[in-house]
């Protein structure tokens, strides 16, 4: 609830402010709650992505998040298969296809490196594979410090499977720039952060700390 109502826009504007200052307009994205997606996309220039998209096309889809409809509101992509919204491989495949057909990014989450095998077996590669051990999410205990091998194994696994399009990023427990820097040095191409920023007293300072340390 820290980003309920118009506070959601306030956070997105702070993220955009940092992106402009650090020349990272295409590298910092926000994933607001569904009710705020169109509002945020209308007011910021950084990418806005959804937290979930359904495996549905045009037509009778009341109550579903449809990729093509989201794209019409300038939503640039979606998280898929987050540990709080797990999906079957066939559903993931359908969603990634729908996102790519709508010129949108697909960020598929996995809980452990071995799950990358299933993603590699799909007929279409996502743009990003996000490794997030669920037991660390929201704990402030960063995966890059407490379980660095999870990141390195994920990067190695993706490379050994010959994935061409998919870049490995990570999340879970990241709360500051040191956590983010450690993740990058372990081979991650980016980070997912939720409570580490949302619950911070100063959003601007927290986002800038994390983003600037990823550039070092």
Helices and strands as residue ranges (DSSP letters): H 7-21, G 34-36, H 37-43, E 49-50, H 67-72, E 77-80, H 89-101, E 105-110, G 113-115, H 116-120, E 128-131, G 134-136, H 143-146, H 148-160, E 167-171, H 177-185, E 191-192, H 195-198, H 203-214
